[in-house]
Amino acid sequence: MKGTAMKKDRKKSRRQEVSNEVGEIRRRISLGEVVVDVRADLRELMVQSGSQVLAALLQEDLAGLCGPRYARKDEGQARRWGKDRGELVLGGRKINVDKPRARLNDREFELPTYVQFQSEDPLSERMLEQMLIGVSTRKYSRSLEPVPEELTASSTSKSEVSRRFVKMTEAQVEEALTKPLDKVEWAAVMVDGISYAEHIIVVALGIDASGKKHLLGVREGSTENATLCKEMLSELVGRGLPADRSLLVVIDGGKGIRKAVTQVFGRYALVQRCQVHKTRNVVEQLPEGKRAQVRAALAQAYGAGTAESGLTQLKNLARTLKPMHPGAAASLEEGLEEMLTLNRLGIGGLLAKTLRSTNPIENLNGTLRHVSKRVKRWSSGRMALRWAVAGALEAAGRFHRIKGFAQLPQLLAALRANDQLLKTPVAKAG
């Protein structure tokens, strides 16, 4: 027992020695080394430590340009030249700081720390983040953490917040709508629309071979028409989305989107209609007493082992509904074969459950609605587009791989097999 206690004491003593050594090493680290490691976290450092950190960093820059204070100057070395008032960003607002000056003859030298943190301008990113989580321009300054007492903060007006938000979202629109798409192997594309007041935003979501989701394109218009959708899809092809290889295209059944898909991708588009939308469209035209029964019959047909079996079940259901409920029957018969594209490709399980509906893109649309819920007046379609892209990129930051991604090689193999069928010449009769 005594030996065990002695071992514990030695271990404890050694841990204390190591801790002391680490502490000494940390104390010997110069501010120049610190700025390399924590430059991205300057705001957090300053919020905790006030102006001392910034002043020390600026003084180190000054010493690098002018040498130690009161030391003999070398030829061509800058001289200290008092100080000036400057502005940097702290905690999402501008603050006034004392900026040391260095000059040689008529030339004034810039301090690297001041230049870098001024040019990075984290204020715009902070404003964008606050707008996307629902903070209004009027309440922006109230949402920020307090700055140290020794610093003087400049007011951030709602007009400045608005201008910066517009600038940031304009840049996001440009980047999101020009990113090349030819370096990725695409398995599926989902297309759906969302209403922003009187504006329609059509969104395209891509799923790559690993199951990761990507925002591909966004388009604004007054209606979800074929021209609008065709322009967006053609733009995606221009950026590298292949139009000469089979691709699964999941849509909600809108006629404008369906027509545009055919015009842009032709035979290479394997269209899967959203089964959730179809079920809702059918049962809403039925009396309450029949809805559960028809919903169950649709689910059974969708889950059939083969496309032929499922198609037979759907046709029988439509025939049964037609005498008493012709509207529901007509809704069911519209695009009937495209309800079972995944069955025809031999895809089942979790992947089929994911791709048989536009739910993945509906989730994205939910984020779009959330981030823009405080907007009361839409001044233009461009404004709606900027908010849509900002919201979509906010959602994209939390994208996960789709459920059933392990089955994607099976889907890709089926798509490539379809390519071979399309390229095989059809023998002429007689």
N, C-alpha and C positions, 0 to 999 in steps of 0.2 A: 504494500500500500504506500509505504514511504517513497519507494522508487517511482511509483506512478505519479505521485504528487510532485516530485522533483522534475520529472519530464514535463508535466503541465506547466510548471513555473518557468522552465527553460523556453518552452514554446511561446508562452505569454511574453517573456522578456524579448525574444527574438522578434515577435510581431511588433512590439513597441519600438524596437530599434529600426525595423523596416519602415514603420509609420513615420518615425522622426526623420529618416533619410529622405523619404518621399516629400515630407514637408519642407525640408531644406532645399530639395531640387526645385519644388514649386516656387519657393521664395526667390530663388536665383534666376527664374525665367524673366527675361526682359520684356518690356512692353512691346518691343518690336516683334518678338516671337509670338506673343499673345495675339496681336492683331492678325497674324497669318491664320491662327487656329480658330478664332472666334469672330472674324470679320462679319460673317453673315448674321451674327447675333449681337451686333453693336447696340441695337435698340434695347434688348433685354439687359445688357450690361449697364447702359446708361440709366435705364429706369431704376435699377437697383442701386447704382453707385453715384448717380448725379453727374455733375459736370467734371468731376475729377478724372474719370477715365478718358474722356474726350480731350481735356486739357493736356493730360500726360502724353497722349498719342500725338497731338499737334506739336508739343514741345520736342518730342523725339524727332519728328520730321524736320523741325527747325534746326535741331542740332546736327542732323545729317547734312543740311544745306550750308550751315554757317559754322560748323564746328563748335567746340565747347565755348561757353560764355567766357569772355575776357581773355581767351587764348589768342595768340598771334594768328592773323589771317594769312592764308596762302594766296598767291596770285590767282585771281579769277574766282575766289571764293565769295559767296554772297554774304551780306551784312544784315543783321537784325534791323528792322525798320518799324518798330512799334507794332501796333495791332489795329485791326479794323473790325467792323461789325459784319457778321455773316449769318446765314441761315442754313440749318440742316433739319432733318426730319427725325422726330423722336415720338414714339408711341402713336403714330398716325397723324401728327400735327407738326407744323413748323415751329422751330424754336430759334431764338436769337443766341448767337455764340460769339465769343471773342476769338477772332482768327489772327494769329501771329503773322507778321509780314517779313519777307526776306527779299532784299534787292541788291543788285550790283549795277552801278551806274543808273541807266534808265530802264533796266530790265527788272521786272518783278517775277519772282519764282512762285509757283503754285505748290502748296503742301499736298503730297500724295494722298494722305488720309482724307483731307477735306475734299479733294477732287473726286475721289472714288465714291465716298458716301453721298456726295451731292449728286453725282451723275446716276447712281443706282436708283435714286428716287423711290424708296419703298412706300412713300405716301400714297402713290397711285394704287399700288397693290392692296394696301390696307383699305383704302376707300372702296375698291371693287369688292373686296371680301365683305365689308360691312353692308354694302348695298344688297349683295346676294343673300345675306342672312336676314334681310328684312328691315334694316335700319334706314329710316328716311333721311334725306339730305338735311332737313332741319334739325334732326336729333343726332347727327353724326358726332359732333364734338362731345356730346354728353356720354356717348358710348365708349369713349377712350379712357385708358387708365391714366391716373394723374401723373404729371411730371414732377420731378424733384423741385422743392421750393426755391432753390437757388437759380433755376432756369426760368427765363421769360418766354412764354409760349405765344405765338401769333395766332389770332383767331382764324378758323377755317370756315369760310362762308359756305352757305348751301349752294351758291352759284359756282364756286370753285370746285366743290365736291361733284356737282353735276357735270362740269366741263371735263374733269379728270375721268369720271365714269364713262362719258361718251368717248373720250380719246382711247381709253383702255379697251372698251368693247369694240370700237371700230377696228383696232389692231387685231383683236381676237377673231372678228369676222373675216378679215383678210387672210389671216393665217389658217383658219379652219377650212376656208373654201378654196385654198390653193395647194394644200398639202398633197404631194404625190402619193398615188395608191398602187403603183406598179411593182413595189418591192414586197408585197404581201400576197400570200395564197389565200384567196377568199373562198369560203364554203357557202355562205348565205348572205343575203341582203334583206333587210326589213324596211318597208316604206309605210309611213302613216302620216296623218295630218293632225294638227291641233289648232284650235281657234284662240286668237288673241283679239278680243273685241270683234271688230269687223274684218280683221285680218286672218288669213289662213297660213299657218306655217307647216310646210311639208318637210319631214325629217327622214333621212336615210341612215340606217344603222347597219354596219357591216360586222360579220362574224368571221374571224380568220381561222386557219387550220388548227390552231391550238385552242380555240374556243373563246378567245378574248374578243370583247365587243369594242367597236370603234365608231365614233361619230364620223360619218362620211360626208354628209352634205345637208344643208338647210336652205329652204327656198320660201320666199314670202309672196303671197298673192291674195286676191279677193275671194277666190274659190279654189277648191281642190280639183282643178280641171286638167285635161290631158296635156295641154300646152305647157302649163306650169311644171307638171311632173316630168314631161319629156325634156324640158330645158335642164332640170336638175340632173336627171339620169344621164343625159348626153354630156353634161359637164363632168360627171364622175368618170365616164368612159374616157373623156379627154385627159383626165388626170391619171389614168392608168387602170381603172377597173375594167377587166376584160369583157368584151362583148362577143368574142369568138370562142368561148369555152362555156360549158354548161354551168349554170349557177342557180341555186335554189333562191327563189324570190318569194318572200312571205308578205302578203298584203291583206288589208282588211276587207277587200271586196269592192272598194270604190271603183266605179267605171272609168274615171279619169286616170287613176293610177294603173289600172289593168291595161288600158289602151296604150299608155306611154311605155309600159314594160315591153309590150309586143313590138312597138315601133323602134325601140332602142336595142333590145336584145334578140328579138325574133325567136327562132326555134331554140336558141340556147337558154332561154328562160324557162325553168321548171317552176311553175307558179303553185304555191301552196296557199289556198285561201284560209283565212283565220277561222278556225272552227268555233271559237268563242263568239265571234261576231255573228257567224251564221246561225248558231243556236239561239242567240238572243233575238235576231231578226225574225226567226221562225216562230218561237214561242210567244213573242209579244203580240202576234196576230191570232192567238188562240185564247179561248176562255180559260179561266183559272183552273177549272177542273181537269183539263187535258194537258196542261203544261208539263207536269211532272212525268207523265207517261211518255210524251213526245221527247222530252229532254233525255230520258233514259234510252229510248230507241235510237236517238242520234248518237249518244255516247257509245252504244253497242256497235253501231255501224262504223264509227270512227276507229274503234279498236279492233276491227275485224282483222283476221290473219292475213288476208290478201285484199288487194284493191278491188278485184272482181266481186268478192263476197260482200265487201262494204258497199260497193256501188249498187248491187242488187238490193240490199237492205234499204238504202236510201230511196231508190226508185219505188220500191214497194210502199214505203212510208208516204212518199209524195202522192202516190195513187190512192192511198187510203184517205189522205187529207183532202184531196181535191173536191169531192162532192159537197162537203159541208164547210170547208175552209179553203177556198181557192187561193186567197191571198197568201196564206202560209205555204201552200203547195208550190205556188209560183216562186216564192222566195227561196224555197228549198231547192228547186230545180235549176235556179240560176247559178252557173258555174259549178255544176254538180261534180264533175270529174276532178276538178282542181281541189276539191276538199280532201282527196285521198292521194295526193302526190307522194307524200312520205311513205304511205303503204306501198305504192307502186315501186318506190326505190328500195324497199325492204328495210326501212328504218323504223324501229320500235323503241320501247323502253323510255328512259329519261330524255333522250335526245328528241324523240318524237313528241314527247309532252312539252318540251321547250319550244320546238319549232312549228308546232301545229297552230300557234296563235301569235299575235303581235304583242303579247304581254311584255316581253323584254323592252320593246320600244314604248309601250304604254307606261312602264315604270319611269322611263326617261321623261316622257311627257308630264308625268306627275311632278317631277322636279322642276320642270319649266313653269308649271302653274304655280308652284310654291314660291319660287324666287321672284315671281312677278306679281304676287297677289296684292302688294301695296300700291301698284301702279294704277292710278285712277283715270288717266287720260293718255291715250295713244295718239301722238301727234302725227305719226307717219308710219308707213310700212317699214322704213329703214329702222325706226326705233324698235318696232316689234321684232325685226330680224336680229338686232343687236342683243336684245334681252334674251331671245331664244338661244342664240349661240352662247352667250354667257352662262345661261342656265344649263345648257347641254354640256358644256365643258366642266361646269361644277359637278354635274352628275357623272361625267366620264372619269373624274378623279376617284370615284368609288366603284367603278366597274369591276366585276369579278368574271371569271370564266363561266360560261353558261353551264347549266346542269346537263349532264350527259355528254360532256366534251370528249370523254374517252371513246365515244362511238363515232367521232368525226372522221377518222380514217375510213370507216365503212361508208359514210356519206360521200366522201371525196372519191372513193373507188367507184361508187355508183354514178357519180357525175362524169368521171372520165370514161366509164363504159358507155354512157349516153353520148359522149363526144364521138366515140368510134361508130356508134349507130348512125349518127347524123352525117358522118363523113363517108359511110359505105354507100356506093352507088346503088340505086334501085334498078333492078333488072327490068327491061322493057318487055311487056307482054307480047306474045305472038312473034 
